[in-house]
Amino acid sequence: MGKDEMTPSKELALMERLESRWQILAQVLFLFLLLQMPARIRLGPSWLGYLIGIALILPILGVQLLSPHPKWLRLEKVTTIVFTIAAEAATLAILAKVMVAMLSHPEKLTGRQLLASSIAAWVTNVVAFSIMYWRIDRGGPEARANRQDQKPEWLFPQAETSGGEPLEWKPKSVDYLFLSFCTATAFSPADISPNSSRAKILMMIESSVSLVTTVIVASRAVNILGS
């Protein structure tokens, strides 16, 4: 048997490698707690946030604690993508609602409401895109863990040079959180370069939402609180 050939048992063991979900769960839980902030402009009842949070957390826990069963992985993939799209749509809707209120009835908005809403919108933007980046890059977390990578959406410097890093370095959820944070903060990818049109479009959307949140909503809140 050649060196590159694998027995069925070894191949099965390779396919069972699972990327840890604990950091993703921590991000979701932090976002869930943040969205319960008082004096924040909301689109719907508070129970809706609990329902969405539970619907997202359960599949991730199922993959992490039970087994990398294909059904759990498919369910997790669908729920994470739907959640990130819904979270970003809700963020845009909240920003639109705030901006309309700022133009039509500015006296009804307090500085605390604007500040709390801007913080929630900015963090939601960062976490939602972080999960999306983690989900789509290189075919997803299991493709990365099992060395079945597809074409990378982003080029990480650790993967291009040795620099003391393991030769088989793979990006983890914290790397995508860093990418999303830099995109929302500096409106640029820092030292991580987008490698596809899809990646560039996603980063432009995230930067635009962050720009509106910071420049318009947050600055107005600080202005009201300072007056």
MOVEN-V173218 format. One record per backbone hydrogen bond with DSSP energy under -0.5 kcal/mol. NH is the residue of the N-H (numbers start at 0). CO is the residue of the C=O. Records with the same first field share a line. If there is no record, write none. Layout:
NH->CO + CO
//
This chain:
4->1
10->6
11->7
12->8
13->9
14->10
15->11
16->13
24->20
25->21
26->22
27->23
28->24
29->25
30->26
31->27
32->28
33->29
34->30
35->32
36->33
39->36
47->44
48->44 + 45
49->45
50->46
51->47
52->48
53->49
54->50
55->51
56->52
57->53
58->54
59->55
60->56
61->57
62->58
63->59
64->60
65->60 + 61
66->61
68->66
72->68
73->69
74->70
75->71
76->72
77->73
78->74
79->75
80->76
81->77
82->78
83->79
84->80
85->81
86->82
87->83
88->84
89->85
90->86
91->87
92->88
93->89
94->90
95->91
96->92
97->93
98->94
99->95
100->96
101->97
102->98
103->99
104->100
107->104
108->105
109->107
113->109
114->110
115->111
116->112
117->113
118->114
119->115
120->116
121->117
122->118
123->119
124->120
125->121
126->122
127->123
128->124
129->125
130->126
131->127
132->128
133->129
134->130
135->131
136->132
137->150
138->135
139->136
143->139
144->140
145->141
146->143
147->142
149->137
154->192
155->153
158->155
159->155 + 156
160->156
164->161
168->165
174->171
175->171
176->172
177->173
178->174
179->175
180->176
181->177
182->178
183->179
184->180
185->181
186->181 + 182
187->181
191->188
192->154 + 190
194->152
195->152
199->195
200->196
201->197
202->198
203->199
204->200
205->201
206->202
207->203
208->204
209->205
210->206
211->207
212->208
213->209
214->210
215->211
216->211
217->212
218->213
219->215
220->216
221->217
222->218
223->219
224->220
225->221
226->222 + 223
//
